[in-house]
Amino acid sequence: MKLDAILWDYDGTIVNSVPKNIDITKNILSIVAPHLTGDNLPHYLRSETAYHQANHAAKNWQELYIKYYGMTEQEMLTAGSLWAEHQLANNTPVRLFNGIDDAVRGLADVPHGICSQNSSKNIYNVLADSQVEHFFKAVVGYDDVPSHSQKPSPEGGLICLEQIFDTPANKTLMYIGDHEADVQFARNLHAALGQNANVISVAAAYSGANPDSWSVKPDYVIHSPQELTNLCHSL
């Protein structure tokens, strides 16, 4: 099976952004929900391990904020509107997972794209720092998609593919992510592209995800970036 493109989630899939995300969330809480700071800081923001538990258990970032951080719905909406601004202003270092650069280079004959709820400018900056930005033909972030059309809605994927191809029809694609919502995103993208397309979902378990517990199952699970190269060559 020939892949026409490989699409990626970003946080928890290409980079370990947990330390930065925790710091950003704390800063946003101090603005929109100061009652959830200091001694009242949510348990799931007190360590990377706890953050991973909540992040992978929540269906989406809205549920993460309300169910696991204890925000009201209005606080959640305000926090979401501040996220891109604070991502760009925050200088906490973010690094690629070990082996991601080698995997991308090893699959350089296939165009790559990113569909993320991070800021596209922030993503480009990290890719450039790691000298892999030229492998990614499209980067679609939170700020490139209407708020009501974020993942798992397929709109971000369609925008990404339109930047890579003249037409995204009849293509075989792979989408790699670390969350159950990423699998649903791949399914929704497949449905939006039509029956002549094929979207293969791959769960990245190396950042702490537990795909066995998901109600929507991926087609494949990888436990290291190195496994991706072998998987792609076997299709």
C-alpha positions, -999 to +999 in steps of 0.1 A: +000+000+000+014+033-010+010+063+013+002+096-004+008+116+028+015+113+065-004+137+088+005+142+124-009+155+156+017+177+174+015+178+212+022+144+226+030+130+192+058+150+177+069+169+208+068+165+246+050+197+253+038+188+288+061+211+308+051+240+286+014+232+286+014+230+324+031+264+327+008+280+301-023+266+319-011+279+352-006+314+337-041+313+321-057+301+354-042+331+372-061+353+348-095+336+343-098+314+374-075+326+402-094+305+427-077+275+410-041+286+417-017+284+446-028+258+472-059+252+451-040+243+419-058+213+403-041+179+411-037+172+374-014+203+370+009+194+398+031+168+379+037+156+344+024+121+354-009+135+366-012+158+336-008+128+313-035+109+331-060+137+327-050+146+292-054+111+278-086+104+298-104+135+286-123+134+254-111+169+244-095+200+258-129+214+269-136+183+291-100+185+304-106+220+316-140+214+331-139+179+345-102+176+355-092+212+363-125+223+378-133+253+356-167+265+348-179+265+312-174+302+309-139+300+324-131+272+299-142+293+270-122+323+281-091+301+287-094+287+252-095+321+237-062+330+255-043+298+246-027+307+213-015+341+227+001+324+257+017+296+237+036+321+216+047+342+246+058+312+267+095+303+265+094+269+282+116+247+260+098+221+238+117+192+222+109+165+197+105+130+211+136+110+206+136+094+171+110+117+155+136+135+134+150+102+121+115+089+114+105+120+094+138+119+074+134+082+068+100+088+053+110+119+034+096+106+001+061+111+015+048+146+022+041+153+058+015+176+074+004+186+109-032+190+121-031+203+157-048+224+183-015+242+189-007+275+172+007+270+137+033+297+143+045+280+175+047+247+157+068+261+128+092+277+153+098+243+170+102+225+137+127+251+125+147+249+157+149+211+152+158+216+114+129+194+102+105+221+090+111+215+053+097+180+056+062+194+065+043+207+035+014+220+056+009+230+093-027+237+104-031+249+140-059+260+163-059+295+149-064+282+113-097+265+120-130+280+133-135+273+170-166+251+163-146+230+138-117+219+159-107+182+161-122+157+160-141+176+133-123+169+100-120+206+088-084+210+099-074+178+080-092+190+048-074+224+050-041+206+055-046+183+025-056+212+003-023+228+010-004+196+000-024+184-030-042+200-059-071+177-049-072+154-018-095+129-034-086+092-038-056+094-015-043+070+010-033+088+041-020+081+076-029+102+107-008+098+139-019+110+172-018+102+210-055+107+219-088+089+212-100+121+196-072+117+170-086+083+160-121+099+157-106+127+137-091+102+113-124+084+109-142+118+103-116+128+078-121+095+059-159+101+059-154+136+046-131+125+018-154+098+006-152+061+001-124+062-025-100+077+001-083+057+029-072+072+062-052+050+084-052+059+121-020+053+142-019+058+180+014+070+194+016+053+228+051+065+236+039+096+253+017+078+279-014+071+259-033+038+265-051+030+233-065-003+248-088+018+270-102+038+241-137+031+228-126+042+193-097+019+183-068+029+160-057+007+131-022+005+145-003+013+177+033+023+178+054+024+210+083+045+196+089+067+166+112+041+153+083+017+148+066+041+125+092+037+097+088-001+098+050+002+098+050+025+068+073+003+048+051-027+056+019-012+042 
